[in-house]
């Protein structure tokens, strides 16, 4: 289960991307979560996925 709060979600996702996953698609597939929903939730707090850095910035 992933956090519902956008700030907690940001921390959780960036930690997983840094420590475990090579990209957002792999994370979403492995955790069985919807990429679009994550991106929309984090856009609410002005964060967008940067593929080159493999994190939300």
PAZA-115251 format. One record per atom (N, C-alpha, C): residue number from 1; y, x, z; residue in one letter. Coordinates in Angstrom, 3 decimals. Atoms other than C-alpha are relative to their C-alpha. Example, Ala and Ser with C-alpha at 12.3 -4.5 7.8 and 13.67 -1.06 7.14 Angstrom:
BEGIN
+-----+----------+----------+----------+---------+
! num !        Y !        X !        Z ! residuo !
+-----+----------+----------+----------+---------+
!   1 !   -1.190 !    0.890 !    0.000 !       A !
!   1 !   -4.500 !   12.300 !    7.800 !       A !
!   1 !    1.200 !    0.900 !    0.000 !       A !
!   2 !   -1.190 !   -0.820 !   -0.060 !       S !
!   2 !   -1.060 !   13.670 !    7.140 !       S !
!   2 !    1.090 !   -0.770 !    0.730 !       S !
+-----+----------+----------+----------+---------+
This chain:
BEGIN
+-----+----------+----------+----------+---------+
! num !        Y !        X !        Z ! residuo !
+-----+----------+----------+----------+---------+
!   1 !   -1.188 !    0.849 !    0.000 !       X !
!   1 !    0.000 !    0.000 !    0.000 !       X !
!   1 !    1.241 !    0.886 !    0.000 !       X !
!   2 !   -1.227 !   -0.783 !    0.088 !       X !
!   2 !    3.417 !    1.298 !   -0.924 !       X !
!   2 !    1.118 !   -0.719 !    0.755 !       X !
!   3 !   -1.107 !    0.609 !   -0.749 !       X !
!   3 !    6.638 !    0.723 !    1.053 !       X !
!   3 !    0.785 !   -1.007 !   -0.841 !       X !
!   4 !   -0.815 !    1.023 !    0.670 !       X !
!   4 !    8.739 !   -2.323 !    0.180 !       X !
!   4 !    1.485 !    0.378 !    0.022 !       X !
!   5 !   -1.379 !   -0.425 !   -0.129 !       X !
!   5 !   12.032 !   -0.866 !    1.403 !       X !
!   5 !    0.295 !    1.077 !   -1.045 !       X !
!   6 !   -0.269 !   -0.952 !    1.074 !       X !
!   6 !   13.662 !    1.010 !   -1.522 !       X !
!   6 !    0.182 !    1.448 !    0.470 !       X !
!   7 !   -0.212 !   -1.365 !   -0.495 !       X !
!   7 !   14.699 !    4.040 !    0.564 !       X !
!   7 !   -1.323 !    0.617 !    0.429 !       X !
!   8 !    1.321 !   -0.490 !   -0.406 !       X !
!   8 !   11.232 !    4.377 !    2.074 !       X !
!   8 !   -0.884 !    0.217 !   -1.231 !       X !
!   9 !    0.752 !   -0.134 !    1.244 !       X !
!   9 !    9.716 !    3.844 !   -1.378 !       X !
!   9 !    0.389 !    1.284 !   -0.719 !       X !
!  10 !   -0.482 !   -1.231 !    0.628 !       X !
!  10 !   11.874 !    6.646 !   -2.789 !       X !
!  10 !   -0.642 !    1.220 !    0.646 !       X !
!  11 !    0.583 !   -1.129 !   -0.717 !       X !
!  11 !   10.680 !    9.057 !   -0.127 !       X !
!  11 !   -1.500 !    0.104 !   -0.268 !       X !
!  12 !    1.446 !    0.041 !    0.215 !       X !
!  12 !    7.045 !    8.005 !   -0.537 !       X !
!  12 !   -0.361 !    0.464 !   -1.414 !       X !
!  13 !    0.315 !   -0.319 !    1.402 !       X !
!  13 !    7.046 !    8.233 !   -4.351 !       X !
!  13 !    0.315 !    1.463 !   -0.301 !       X !
!  14 !   -0.345 !   -1.388 !    0.289 !       X !
!  14 !    8.872 !   11.565 !   -4.523 !       X !
!  14 !   -0.939 !    0.971 !    0.711 !       X !
!  15 !    0.977 !   -0.833 !   -0.710 !       X !
!  15 !    6.519 !   13.043 !   -1.916 !       X !
!  15 !   -1.310 !    0.056 !   -0.778 !       X !
!  16 !    1.245 !    0.053 !    0.775 !       X !
!  16 !    3.476 !   11.901 !   -3.903 !       X !
!  16 !    0.138 !    0.740 !   -1.327 !       X !
!  17 !   -0.215 !   -0.703 !    1.265 !       X !
!  17 !    4.974 !   13.188 !   -7.153 !       X !
!  17 !    0.032 !    1.510 !    0.222 !       X !
!  18 !   -0.096 !   -1.426 !   -0.279 !       X !
!  18 !    5.734 !   16.550 !   -5.595 !       X !
!  18 !   -1.346 !    0.605 !    0.379 !       X !
!  19 !    1.207 !   -0.582 !   -0.583 !       X !
!  19 !    2.436 !   17.042 !   -3.787 !       X !
!  19 !   -1.291 !   -0.303 !   -0.749 !       X !
!  20 !    1.289 !    0.440 !    0.516 !       X !
!  20 !   -0.179 !   15.194 !   -5.818 !       X !
!  20 !   -0.032 !   -0.293 !   -1.493 !       X !
!  21 !    0.063 !    0.525 !    1.360 !       X !
!  21 !    0.767 !   13.801 !   -9.215 !       X !
!  21 !    0.912 !    0.755 !   -0.967 !       X !
!  22 !   -0.749 !   -0.703 !    1.032 !       X !
!  22 !    1.927 !   15.494 !  -12.410 !       X !
!  22 !    1.044 !   -0.846 !   -0.695 !       X !
!  23 !   -1.006 !    0.890 !    0.573 !       X !
!  23 !    3.842 !   12.429 !  -13.558 !       X !
!  23 !   -0.137 !   -1.399 !    0.589 !       X !
!  24 !   -0.068 !    1.347 !   -0.571 !       X !
!  24 !    4.777 !    8.879 !  -12.660 !       X !
!  24 !   -1.129 !   -0.896 !   -0.506 !       X !
!  25 !    1.079 !    0.829 !    0.540 !       X !
!  25 !    2.188 !    7.311 !  -14.958 !       X !
!  25 !   -1.317 !    0.233 !    0.749 !       X !
!  26 !    1.235 !   -0.307 !   -0.741 !       X !
!  26 !   -0.679 !    9.095 !  -13.187 !       X !
!  26 !    0.040 !   -0.582 !    1.408 !       X !
!  27 !   -0.152 !    0.567 !   -1.336 !       X !
!  27 !    0.666 !    8.065 !   -9.790 !       X !
!  27 !   -0.249 !   -1.506 !   -0.043 !       X !
!  28 !    0.129 !    1.460 !    0.091 !       X !
!  28 !    0.935 !    4.412 !  -10.846 !       X !
!  28 !   -1.431 !   -0.414 !   -0.299 !       X !
!  29 !    1.386 !    0.325 !    0.341 !       X !
!  29 !   -2.522 !    4.391 !  -12.379 !       X !
!  29 !   -0.920 !    0.200 !    1.202 !       X !
!  30 !    0.871 !   -0.316 !   -1.134 !       X !
!  30 !   -4.157 !    6.021 !   -9.376 !       X !
!  30 !    0.219 !   -0.944 !    1.181 !       X !
!  31 !   -0.312 !    0.888 !   -1.130 !       X !
!  31 !   -2.365 !    3.837 !   -6.806 !       X !
!  31 !   -0.037 !   -1.477 !   -0.388 !       X !
!  32 !    0.066 !    1.367 !    0.503 !       X !
!  32 !   -2.728 !    0.737 !   -8.989 !       X !
!  32 !    1.287 !   -0.784 !    0.297 !       X !
!  33 !   -1.304 !    0.646 !   -0.167 !       X !
!  33 !    0.988 !   -0.073 !   -8.910 !       X !
!  33 !    0.685 !   -0.089 !   -1.358 !       X !
!  34 !   -0.716 !    0.241 !    1.247 !       X !
!  34 !    3.319 !   -1.315 !  -11.630 !       X !
!  34 !    1.202 !    0.931 !   -0.100 !       X !
!  35 !   -1.086 !   -0.971 !    0.177 !       X !
!  35 !    5.603 !    1.429 !  -12.935 !       X !
!  35 !    1.355 !   -0.685 !   -0.119 !       X !
!  36 !   -1.267 !    0.697 !    0.201 !       X !
!  36 !    8.296 !   -1.011 !  -14.043 !       X !
!  36 !    0.564 !   -0.532 !    1.322 !       X !
!  37 !   -0.459 !    0.513 !   -1.294 !       X !
!  37 !    8.469 !   -2.604 !  -10.584 !       X !
!  37 !    0.565 !    1.116 !    0.864 !       X !
!  38 !   -0.503 !   -1.142 !   -0.776 !       X !
!  38 !    8.877 !    0.812 !   -8.945 !       X !
!  38 !    1.353 !    0.440 !   -0.549 !       X !
!  39 !   -1.257 !   -0.446 !    0.603 !       X !
!  39 !   11.569 !    1.836 !  -11.411 !       X !
!  39 !    1.136 !   -0.990 !    0.272 !       X !
!  40 !   -1.033 !    1.005 !   -0.263 !       X !
!  40 !   13.462 !   -1.442 !  -10.967 !       X !
!  40 !    0.443 !    0.024 !    1.457 !       X !
!  41 !   -0.334 !   -0.024 !   -1.427 !       X !
!  41 !   13.298 !   -1.254 !   -7.184 !       X !
!  41 !    0.870 !    1.218 !    0.323 !       X !
!  42 !   -0.769 !   -1.205 !   -0.287 !       X !
!  42 !   14.603 !    2.317 !   -7.160 !       X !
!  42 !    1.327 !    0.033 !   -0.741 !       X !
!  43 !   -1.287 !    0.126 !    0.682 !       X !
!  43 !   17.319 !    1.521 !   -9.690 !       X !
!  43 !    0.993 !   -0.783 !    0.863 !       X !
!  44 !   -0.861 !    0.754 !   -0.914 !       X !
!  44 !   18.683 !   -0.872 !   -7.037 !       X !
!  44 !    0.794 !    0.931 !    0.911 !       X !
!  45 !   -0.709 !   -0.972 !   -0.832 !       X !
!  45 !   19.630 !    2.215 !   -5.023 !       X !
!  45 !    0.448 !    1.208 !   -0.842 !       X !
!  46 !   -0.550 !   -0.974 !    0.956 !       X !
!  46 !   20.738 !    4.155 !   -8.125 !       X !
!  46 !   -0.844 !    1.263 !   -0.175 !       X !
!  47 !    0.899 !   -1.111 !    0.284 !       X !
!  47 !   17.690 !    6.373 !   -8.585 !       X !
!  47 !   -0.795 !   -0.321 !   -1.253 !       X !
!  48 !    0.770 !    0.147 !    1.233 !       X !
!  48 !   15.970 !    6.933 !  -11.917 !       X !
!  48 !   -0.975 !    1.165 !   -0.115 !       X !
!  49 !    1.030 !   -1.031 !    0.158 !       X !
!  49 !   12.848 !    8.860 !  -12.808 !       X !
!  49 !    0.446 !    1.029 !   -1.018 !       X !
!  50 !   -0.277 !   -1.122 !    0.892 !       X !
!  50 !   13.471 !   12.271 !  -14.338 !       X !
!  50 !   -1.324 !    0.687 !   -0.294 !       X !
!  51 !    1.297 !   -0.548 !    0.391 !       X !
!  51 !   10.383 !   13.378 !  -16.245 !       X !
!  51 !   -0.043 !    1.525 !    0.143 !       X !
!  52 !    0.007 !   -1.470 !   -0.058 !       X !
!  52 !   11.423 !   17.045 !  -16.390 !       X !
!  52 !   -0.105 !    0.523 !    1.424 !       X !
!  53 !    0.082 !   -0.407 !   -1.397 !       X !
!  53 !   11.834 !   17.263 !  -12.617 !       X !
!  53 !   -1.155 !   -0.698 !    0.738 !       X !
!  54 !    1.068 !    0.802 !   -0.572 !       X !
!  54 !    9.026 !   14.763 !  -11.967 !       X !
!  54 !    0.384 !   -0.565 !    1.367 !       X !
!  55 !   -0.441 !    0.654 !   -1.219 !       X !
!  55 !   11.015 !   12.936 !   -9.341 !       X !
!  55 !    1.092 !   -1.004 !   -0.336 !       X !
!  56 !   -1.121 !    0.923 !    0.133 !       X !
!  56 !   13.509 !   10.142 !   -8.861 !       X !
!  56 !    1.232 !    0.705 !    0.531 !       X !
!  57 !   -1.244 !   -0.654 !   -0.404 !       X !
!  57 !   17.032 !   11.496 !   -8.758 !       X !
!  57 !    1.174 !   -0.940 !   -0.181 !       X !
+-----+----------+----------+----------+---------+
